[in-house]
Amino acid sequence: MTERKIRILVAKPGLDGHDRGAKVVARALRDAGFEVIYTGLHQTPDMIASAAVQEDVDAVGLSIMSGAHNTLFPAVIEALKKHGAEDIVVFGGGIIPDDDISRLKDAGVRGVFTPGTPLKSIIDWIHENVAA
């Protein structure tokens, strides 16, 4: 039997319209052998949580360039809890000041990646922190 691939939902919460980074990460994750679902732009936290449950993902990767990460990342985690999916690993990236990283981790975001992070670092982090 073959082992099931790690399934990752990549999402763009909020009104942020910049998705190039999310698409680059999604493609790199796919090329690394993960199963990737990209939700597209302008997703609400509840839409992301619903898609994560429907797609039976192991992790949700969030991308925010608008500065709303302190509000939207925790809102996605709360929406996952409401859907009974608190076991799904949440990680994210975008324009996130260093001072906000510990706050996001305290809220339950397991990994935070800022601009310039090598794609291999994200892939390695997923292998170490997400189980299928």
For each residue, the residues with C-beta under 8 A, 3 or more apart:
1:
2:
3: 132
4: 7 132
5: 33 34 35 132
6: 34 35 58 59 126 130 131 132
7: 4 34 35 36 37 55 56 57 58 59 132
8: 29 34 35 36 37 57 58 59 60 61 126 130
9: 36 37 38 39 48 51 52 55 57 59 60 61
10: 22 25 26 29 36 37 38 39 60 61 63
11: 22 38 39 43 48 51 60 61 62 63 76
12: 16 19 22 39 40 41 42 43 62 63 64
13: 16 43 44 45 48 62 64 68 72 73 75 76
14: 42 43 64 66 68 72
15: 42 66 68
16: 12 13 19 41 63 64 65 66 68 94
17: 41 42
18: 21 65 66
19: 12 16 22 23 40 41 63
20: 23 24
21: 18 24 25 63 65 93 94 115
22: 10 11 12 19 25 26 38 61 63
23: 19 20 26 27 38
24: 20 21 27 28 119
25: 10 21 22 28 29 61 63 93 119 122
26: 10 22 23 29 30 36 38 61
27: 23 24 30 31 36
28: 24 25 31 32 119 122 123
29: 8 10 25 26 32 34 36 61 122 123 126
30: 26 27 33 34 35 36
31: 27 28
32: 28 29 123
33: 5 30
34: 5 6 7 8 29 30 126
35: 5 6 7 8 30
36: 7 8 9 10 26 27 29 30
37: 7 8 9 10 51 55 57
38: 9 10 11 22 23 26
39: 9 10 11 12 43 47 48 51
40: 12 19 43
41: 12 16 17 19
42: 12 14 15 17
43: 11 12 13 14 39 40 47 48 51
44: 13 47 48
45: 13 48 49 72 75 76 78 79
46: 49 50 79 82
47: 39 43 44 50 51
48: 9 11 13 39 43 44 45 51 52 60 62 76 79
49: 45 46 52 53 76 79 80 82 83 85
50: 46 47 53 54 83
51: 9 11 37 39 43 47 48 54 55
52: 9 48 49 55 57 60 80 83 85 88
53: 49 50 56 80 83 84 85
54: 50 51
55: 7 9 37 51 52
56: 7 53
57: 7 8 9 37 52 60 88
58: 6 7 8 88 89 130 131 132
59: 6 7 8 9 88 89 90 91 126 130
60: 8 9 10 11 48 52 57 76 80 88 89 90 91
61: 8 9 10 11 22 25 26 29 91 92 93
62: 11 12 13 48 69 72 73 76 90 91 92 93 94
63: 10 11 12 16 19 21 22 25 92 93 94
64: 12 13 14 16 67 68 69 72 73 92 94 95 96
65: 16 18 21 94 95
66: 14 15 16 18 95
67: 64 95
68: 13 14 15 16 64 71 72
69: 62 64 72 73 92 94 96 100 104
70: 73 74 100 103 104
71: 68 74 75
72: 13 14 45 62 64 68 69 75 76
73: 13 62 64 69 70 76 77 90 92 104 107 109
74: 70 71 77 78 104 107 108 109
75: 13 45 71 72 78 79
76: 11 13 45 48 49 60 62 72 73 79 80 90
77: 73 74 80 81 86 90 107 108 109
78: 45 74 75 81 82
79: 45 46 48 49 75 76 82 83
80: 49 52 53 60 76 77 83 85 86 88 90
81: 77 78 84 85 86
82: 46 49 78 79
83: 49 50 52 53 79 80
84: 53 81
85: 49 52 53 80 81 88
86: 77 80 81
87:
88: 52 57 58 59 60 80 85
89: 58 59 60 110 129 130
90: 59 60 62 73 76 77 80 108 109 110
91: 59 60 61 62 109 110 111 112 113 125 126 129
92: 61 62 63 64 69 73 96 104 109 111 112 113
93: 21 25 61 62 63 96 112 113 114 115 117 122
94: 16 21 62 63 64 65 69 114 115
95: 64 65 66 67 114 115
96: 64 69 92 93 100 101 104 112 114
97: 100 101
98: 101 114
99: 102 103
100: 69 70 96 97 103 104
101: 96 97 98 104 105 112
102: 99 105 106
103: 70 99 100 106 107
104: 69 70 73 74 92 96 100 101 107 109 112
105: 101 102 108 109 110 112
106: 102 103
107: 73 74 77 103 104
108: 74 77 90 105
109: 73 74 77 90 91 92 104 105 112
110: 89 90 91 105 129
111: 91 92 122 125 129
112: 91 92 93 96 101 104 105 109
113: 91 92 93 117 121 122 125
114: 93 94 95 96 98 117
115: 21 93 94 95
116:
117: 93 113 114 121 122
118: 121 122
119: 24 25 28 122 123
120: 123 124
121: 113 117 118 124 125
122: 25 28 29 93 111 113 117 118 119 125 126
123: 28 29 32 119 120 126 127
124: 120 121 127 128
125: 91 111 113 121 122 128 129
126: 6 8 29 34 59 91 122 123 129 130
127: 123 124 130
128: 124 125
129: 89 91 110 111 125 126
130: 6 8 58 59 89 126 127
131: 6 58
132: 3 4 5 6 7 58
